[in-house]
Amino acid sequence: MGRNPLDSANKTAVILGAASTVARSIAMEFARGGYALVLADCDHEETARIAADVALRFDVACHAVPFDATAYCTHRPFLEECRRILGVEPQGVVLCFGYMPEQREAQEDFAKAQRAIDTNLTGAISVLELFASAFEARRGGFIVGLSSVAGDRGRKANYIYGAAKAGLTCFLSGLRNRLHTAGVHVLTVKPGFMDTKMTYGMPLPGPLVASPGQAARAIVRALRKGKDEVYVRFFWRYIMLIIRNIPEWQFKKMNI
């Protein structure tokens, strides 16, 4: 574990994909700690409502800004807008956006597979490289990326989504390696099942499901402790350790 990345006088952060339920809970955790926030999402009306609620509850500055993960040419102006609104270079960025198509639909409709890759991986690389370069130049800050346990090993149930998240996990690992000497902390978050809009209607195993509040607290706690990686909930680390170590000759016969 490293130093606490939240131990800074510059208490500002940008949350990408802020209209998601887990992002809203993360925003509240940061606001509780006195952070001024920029909440960014393509659903600007919902994000504006969340920002107003967070500002009222915690008496902090909280701004809503439109953001589209796949409109890559807008990402640099978006960072400039965040700087203008906050009045400083943001101390950190939390990436919460994502898209999970139904596996069979993605197999049969490449547009859905492409959207999963463009959103979960290409969009993440586009925007996080901008923040990474800014933080590297300043020699400080933090980056949090929500990947997934689906990226730990390809399974027939969700391998297209999993492939995009595996790429994101690899990208975050590379950023961590690159930025460590610049004093920039990179945290990879690997959620298992979460009770969110993305999983609404899916038959989820109750004991393995994390609420948005549980996820947010675990993420901020891991960041505060300077961890490089956190599974949400913690037992997914051991579940995925077992899955990763099943021999391929056996794994390919399994229905998981």
Secondary structure by P-SEA (a helix, b strand, c coil): cccccccccccbbbbcccccaaaaaaaaaaaaaccbbbbbccaaaaaaaaaaaaaaacccbbbbbbbbcccccaaaaaaaaaaaaacccccbbbbcccccccaaaaaacaaaaaaaaacccaaaaaaaaaaaaaaaaacccbbbbbccccccccccccaaaaaaaaaaaaaaaaaaaacccccbbbbbbbbccccccccccccccccccccaaaaaaaaaaaaaacccccccccaaaaaaaaaaaccaaaaaaccc
